[in-house]
Amino acid sequence: MYEPYKQHLSKMHSTGKHRKLPDLEQAKKKSYINFSTNDYLMLSRNHEVIEAAQSAAKAYGVGSTGSRLLSGNNNLCESLEAKVAQDKNEETCLIFNSGFQANLSVLAALLDSKVLAEKPMVFFDKSNHSSLYQAVFLSKAELIRYKHNDMEHLGCLLDKYKNDRRLKFIVTETIFGMEGDILPIHEIVSLASKYQAFLYLDEAHATGIVGCHGYGLSTTLDLKHIPHVTMGTFSKALGCSGGYIACSTILKDYLINKAAGFIYSTAASPILIGAVYKAWDMIKDFDEERKNLLFLSATLRKNLLDIGLNIGTSNSHIISVILGSQDLATKFAEKLLKNNIIVSCIRPPTVQPGSSRIRIAINVSHKVQDIEDLVNALGTL
Ligand SMILES: Cc1ncc(COP(=O)(O)O)c(C=O)c1O
């Protein structure tokens, strides 16, 4: 019975795609400079966030006891949704247990061909996160991928199908988790408006980093004239976990009735919601730290280019050094580890074959010296 799984695993081994969990013993032995965490504002161990989690547990209990539609709803969830909606300039918000769950169930619900009475067309950035891909596969909508962050290509494709009467959706991240580049949001909004497409924005890596007081790229412009939702996570810059969909009241009502990952899952623990509420509120106090983080990121990008490394199109705090082969990416990550530096080694299928890389994420704890150490170590590889 286990044979097919074993065979699959040995195929992964032989093609160099097998993954395993990090060695915790190794991590305990030394102190490292860590460029692999998504805890961009270092809030996961912030004492105020921890205290908020403790107070929420005392007031509401550890578990939420049921789905939001049954026994799991509480004032904490509703206050968090009101707060997120306000800071995102949206009518309302709905929270999910993870960003993955939010994307999978919300996008699939929006693309449901039975509700729309036809299969919609989904114009989709090639570098989008797996959760967005899985949602489109689940919905069986027509997937039309455009070149990464290429608005000219997207425009051509939208134009090609302009007389096709099927409903159109555009799905994209706003800061790309692997490429580290920023969406030209004004251009994509004009395209969505011109071709009457629904815009789905994933702000997982933008939340806490860019936009008005750090509340995401969507806060830099008015989206009210186009149908849209903005999704984000509490798992990266907020140092917690969970996801949100900021949207219109009509869509919230629809999702409460249609998004399976919302309806059939126990609501998030009050401990988590208490922590997220505090962390979300704190984002706005990090303007100085954000400025410094983006300055350090720009310094690192310049230094990496100076030593001849390929950093692709990165223009944010996420910087990938594109190395090509899986072997080379693995060797770079291993050698950096020997220099007490942790980076993420990213290989297919997370990225396209031939574009394996090490992914470096700058966070607010990094100092100029850390950047210098990283550049010096990379310079000697
Ligand atoms: C762009 C993007 N969207 C969604 C997710 C899923 O979020 P979560 O880790 O909170 O489930 C991720 C996680 O890596 C991501 O990078």
The ligand as a Tripos MOL2 file, in Angstrom:
@<TRIPOS>MOLECULE
LIG
   16    16     1     0     0
SMALL
NO_CHARGES

@<TRIPOS>ATOM
      1 C1          2.2830   35.3820   -1.3190 C.3       1 LIG1
      2 C2          1.8220   34.4600   -0.2600 C.ar      1 LIG1
      3 N1          0.5110   34.2680   -0.0880 N.ar      1 LIG1
      4 C3          0.0360   33.4400    0.8480 C.ar      1 LIG1
      5 C4          0.8890   32.7260    1.6830 C.ar      1 LIG1
      6 C5          0.3260   31.7920    2.7090 C.3       1 LIG1
      7 O1          0.3110   32.4330    3.9340 O.3       1 LIG1
      8 P1          0.4330   31.6350    5.3270 P.3       1 LIG1
      9 O2          1.8610   31.2370    5.4740 O.co2     1 LIG1
     10 O3         -0.0230   32.6330    6.3120 O.co2     1 LIG1
     11 O4         -0.4670   30.4640    5.2260 O.co2     1 LIG1
     12 C6          2.2660   32.9190    1.5570 C.ar      1 LIG1
     13 C7          3.1900   32.1610    2.4510 C.2       1 LIG1
     14 O5          4.3330   31.9780    2.2140 O.2       1 LIG1
     15 C8          2.7510   33.7920    0.5580 C.ar      1 LIG1
     16 O6          4.0620   33.9700    0.3860 O.3       1 LIG1
@<TRIPOS>BOND
     1     1     2 1
     2     2     3 ar
     3     2    15 ar
     4     3     4 ar
     5     4     5 ar
     6     5     6 1
     7     5    12 ar
     8     6     7 1
     9     7     8 1
    10     8     9 2
    11     8    10 1
    12     8    11 1
    13    12    13 1
    14    12    15 ar
    15    13    14 2
    16    15    16 1
@<TRIPOS>SUBSTRUCTURE
     1 LIG1         1 GROUP 0 **** ****
